């Protein structure tokens, strides 16, 4: 009898443990499901005030997390449909606050006063204002960390480097004194160019060109017409949207008829200025386009 009672007690304990383990498994499963639900329910919210950072965010696959952009953000096409928070230099602080962003992505120059205001409001701001390729790639990696897209950022940077290296392999065989002298016209009135310390100066160099404004004191500055004639560029690239009229202006400028680029009809206005002026993922496309203009006979 005693043996039977002991056996019954053992079986009962085993059954109770089994029931408890089963309940515990169900409880753990329920907790996991709830956590997944809340994680999915919460999506990070990002605002981009610069076309360049908008392109970076989209390139990292953050379409759903972007809740606002500036009116200048037009690429990719999905950016056009995003809620607008105002223009590039004067966005609406009320609109930005109403969208409850986790992070706001900006650039430098004109946006400096806006950035100061956002910081005073206690909002999280990341400023991407690269002046060269290394700084651009680091900005992409930084944004990847902020948005929990480190893997995607590393892949994007790697792909960009591969594309740039392809151009560099072709450029390295061209002696420095044989490289095409380039004048980048950022605007025509007043005559403005990109010089030392600018993102575009780096782009020209990577494409195998020599920027005739390489020694300007500022990254972007007014450049005299006489100095262009003196430095005699082999190629002129117009980096703005108003194409046809400026092209005629360039050819008719006093003294410019003797400039090599004008004499040899090497004035280009058919490169999308966005891939030249925006420090973002499309820099590779910009470098390749410029290289093709400078060395059309190279394969």
HUFENUR-V718428 format. One record per pair of residues at least 4 apart in sequence whose C-alpha atoms are under 6 Angstrom apart, sorted by the first residue. I is the first residue (numbers start at 1). J is the second residue. D is the distance in Angstrom with one decimal. If there is no record, write none. Layout:
BEGIN
I	J	D
I	J	D
END
This chain:
BEGIN
37	41	5.9
44	65	5.6
45	65	5.1
45	66	6.0
45	67	6.0
45	101	4.8
45	102	5.2
46	65	5.9
46	66	4.8
46	67	5.8
46	101	5.3
46	102	5.9
46	103	5.2
46	104	5.9
47	66	5.9
47	67	5.8
47	68	4.7
47	69	5.7
47	104	4.8
48	54	5.5
48	69	4.8
48	104	5.8
48	105	4.7
49	69	5.5
49	70	4.9
49	106	5.2
50	106	5.4
51	73	4.5
52	278	5.2
52	279	5.7
52	280	5.2
57	62	5.6
58	62	5.3
58	63	5.6
60	152	5.7
68	82	5.8
68	83	4.8
68	84	5.6
69	84	5.2
69	85	6.0
70	84	5.4
70	85	5.5
70	86	5.4
70	87	5.3
70	88	5.8
71	84	5.7
71	86	5.8
71	87	5.0
74	79	5.7
74	80	5.3
75	79	5.7
85	91	5.6
85	92	5.6
85	95	5.7
86	91	4.0
86	92	5.4
87	91	5.2
89	110	5.7
89	111	5.4
103	124	5.0
103	125	5.8
104	125	4.8
105	125	5.9
105	126	5.0
106	127	4.8
107	127	5.0
107	128	4.8
107	129	5.0
108	112	5.7
108	129	5.3
118	123	5.6
119	123	5.6
128	139	6.0
130	135	4.9
130	136	5.1
131	197	5.8
131	198	5.0
131	199	4.4
132	199	5.0
132	202	5.7
141	153	5.4
144	148	5.8
144	149	4.4
144	150	4.5
144	153	5.1
145	150	5.2
161	165	6.0
164	284	5.9
168	172	5.9
171	208	5.3
179	209	5.7
180	209	5.0
180	234	5.9
181	209	5.9
181	210	4.7
181	233	4.9
181	234	5.1
182	210	5.7
182	211	5.0
182	212	5.9
182	233	5.3
182	235	4.9
182	236	5.8
183	212	5.9
183	233	6.0
183	236	4.8
184	193	5.7
184	236	5.9
184	237	5.0
185	192	6.0
185	193	5.0
185	238	4.9
185	239	5.9
186	192	5.4
186	193	5.0
186	239	5.1
187	191	5.7
187	192	5.0
191	222	5.6
191	223	5.8
192	221	5.6
192	222	4.3
192	223	5.5
193	220	5.8
193	221	5.8
194	219	5.7
194	220	4.6
195	201	5.8
195	213	5.0
195	214	5.0
195	216	5.4
195	219	4.9
195	220	6.0
196	214	4.9
196	215	5.7
196	216	5.8
196	219	5.4
197	219	5.0
198	219	4.6
203	287	6.0
204	209	5.2
205	209	5.1
207	287	5.2
207	291	4.8
228	232	5.9
229	259	5.9
232	259	5.2
233	261	5.9
234	260	5.1
234	261	4.4
235	261	4.6
235	266	5.1
236	267	4.7
237	267	5.9
237	268	4.9
238	269	5.0
239	273	4.9
240	273	5.5
243	269	5.9
257	262	5.9
260	264	6.0
261	265	5.8
261	266	4.6
273	277	5.9
274	278	5.5
275	282	5.6
275	283	5.9
275	286	5.0
276	286	5.4
291	295	5.9
292	296	5.0
END
